[in-house]
Amino acid sequence: MRFISKDPQGYVPISVIAGFKKIKALVHNNPMLAAALRTSSKLVVSGDGKRVKRRHPFTESDMQEFQSRIVVAENLPGDPSYQNLMKIFSAVGSVRTIRTCYPQTPNGPGPATNRSAKLDMLFANKGLKGMS
């Protein structure tokens, strides 16, 4: 959203998309990525192949719907492993993504070194609408 809002036409640089870990594993250069994105029915690649945007712009309603599916859970007891969290949250709905966010140190970004610091967990879950 940060990149979309910076560009008056809603384009995002292909280099941003190419920087995602899963994309890096699949595509080895930006022209190859642009060619792959051109096959999408939901995206538009700029003529120079350096930017991409949604065919239908992201609306405020889309943003509200997306945010209504996010649940943040802090200080969970027990083992915060991916498998345990999937088991816990799958009991109430269909879990699409689990992301673990580590607390930041007082001196800057990065995981806190204090053993007593608890993990912050971010769960994006379509099945938990309205529980944010």
Secondary structure, DSSP 8 states (H G I E B T S, - for coil): -HHHHHSTT--EEHHHHHTSHHHHHH-SSHHHHHHHHTT-SSEEE-TTSSEEEESS---HHHHHHHHTTEEEEES--S---HHHHHHHHHTTS---EEEEE--EETTEEEE---TT---EEEEE-GGGTT--
